[in-house]
């Protein structure tokens, strides 16, 4: 099996159990697994098939994106100033025009964006499936590009005629949803350690599926040992809808249909009260914070500090490129940190002095905590014990950032914090499953110009 030695790493941030950060570090990879971690003095003489000098670079584990809708980069910068429900109802008919070719090219573009900004594992929530679109297409795109991938089989089954939000043209029969979900699990779900492809069951939201589908999806997922994901408590309109439809707040509705536990994570979870946060922490239920999307749609600020203090597992997600407009996980970590610092103290108390503002907390979330959400937090949400930190036996998913570049100059005092607080920048090197995906700032096997031309042609075809 081929071996690779990364030498003279200026700053090696492991995110391991001891949170070690090593100056003049070294990393030894054998095939797709990390074999040794230490200083260059300890490992520098180890024989290897290939040796790369990482002087002047920060090296850290690849980040884990736990919520995305990749097809949405075909509808960027649309519906710029409307609330969530208006945004969705405007875009549903456009997304209904998509086909497998459009899904494939949009997935490759999204994956390239993610990898260039430090992501090595991603989930994708594909919940609208018109024109015989299949999840197999995004799985094929991930295998082509080399991204470690958790494909979330989304679904909408409750159209407008049944009191749901999406138009009837965008929903599926529930029996078909469950049948296809089981097909995908049998065909693609890899339970092995270091797996590159796993399946997630992901009915879209409380207002687009029935309680019956939520219960049956949970039963099917647990029968096959796969995880569950959906949107929850994202918007106040959703809370009103759940109270009217079910007589319950969104969190209580989720629990009523069996959607709590360490195999469940929710996107957004903005509007949870303290009791709901404690309940999710007690049951091991997790959440993905998507700060850009929440700010873009004017929804609110998730209570990340309270969630972390309660012991709830929190990860980061870029969300779709129609609500975020980009796919950059370093940017999400930055915004997660800054947004918690301007959140009202205790999420609602008026600042002293009667001036009408709200007081923030400068140290509410540190740069390392934000990156911890993007690495170990995301790995835990996906049920992975083989990614998210650098240690012997872990998957060889590693990124490197050149520190001597515009946006990062002068960060020698704390280069790891600079990954959140400085920038913008792209990674210099990305290794996924031990395979070099980016080297010296360029993709090794992907022609970006050809990909962008295909994306532009697809947009023109869909809009025409």
Steps between C-alpha positions, in 0.01 A plus 500: 500500500637847411633719779516878530698713744411864564808665653583828672138598551515850643189446713327162529157528665378149579164560675574171677387414853784708643442785250870484409651770284852416383764737368731356232273200480489192279228269379542150359225350284477145372251457218173652636583499873709721730775286649708741710482858631778692669783746462731502202782398732303185585370406154710687246731208424217251440533343153211591270407464135437873484613787720349851495659795680226693681716785625289812533170305509235432756368144486173389661231236451268549206174663602158332498202676341180362649227685309481597133269512200750483217253540213422851621814652345287508184284766668748722684415860600129457438219608735742720687274679749212269588419277801554124481151387395483759218854407398404131480173549313679716242777247441304172512368539140848578369656201675222288350667547158823326607610169355779254570751687284433824690526323834833346399673817385370704794631231738847506342514879525390494865749227587787688336409813696491306824833325443670827402388650832620215720214250505579130452166345604154630418137408527253614234126522562327440165131533579350602166516227236317597181542342156627166634794658683685246715743525788731267307605801290645695794664185634670451163616865504656454846683187389627676189634800692615304806285657774400289800123512473186447708213510251178603672192357327266793547131499416185709493167319508254756631402742223275803510188292447578315826578817696875498440718777362645355174292484180357159423728476194802481733392218731528120484289208618616385842515135398735595214718706734549213743558247223769716342659571837539128565641451149764768563598350834551154348687637199720774647516503880844391622510419871875437506745728675651757260193465275482750216122476446215478747126557471287721726118505510379859493131593458516871430313675782189485721306709246583290193446139617247317716560369853459152356795542268713634787419191709555254217826665395626475858406132519666425166817690593533318830439164338802563278719705735495826303460854632205740481501866401243776440438872538354601836419819691644705216240774481219648710258431213587132543414519871161655420439231237589216741276637774208527258558159335615292797432707812871471582817703476743361238728332756208327671366389162840350411509305825140382448598326174815338642750754376736534795819312577867489402403390149303822440621848412300804403589792276469846656316438831484875559177516697562256784433597858730400786294194588510374141875554486547297818275226363697478176825490697369222724393288202816565296304682229720740303470807281673673210554873527470686169575862591520644147161363398338605827631855455416509128131419564484713817391206713690536825804386698531140617588462868835334436665603826208363701493183292871431543482570873209256528705228328314502170696393191527790254650503151516750217336507160519732202134431410387542141655746261162667452486604867872537563624563144836338569645174633784598733527327835777729630260789443228319695740448791584870495136608494408248770761653728407860429123445509515349849696803615228744392212281616301673774619398844271215609341535154263781581603722791525870425839662546551709815450871468161503331642573155288243327780278370600150602828412663731238352778290654850533347612151606174316428663261250871458438668433167600153617145419607371609160755277325417220743140517377628481141716193571424278799147633543410424140658156517296412808176618336566262210576214738867485397787405730754497217500864381509847659839484672856396432624192686640155417227281353290789373407549136762690301286811447738793541514857375787748486486879474798709392550769763713730287220646289275804486240482773721291730824698523592586857308211656802316644381573856202269456466348154215269605280788615589673172312226314181650646587862565694582181472438130347445255723225368495155344682189608839424348470122536212262560533126557181293521528130582873548443447618143633845399202702376665845508876554476672839511162672476374321187270202451696194396240332277220752451486758221319791663458696176324208332282448810396867512416502129279193550332669799429817298355297212279308743369821654417636154317178409299491822401865475410472135 
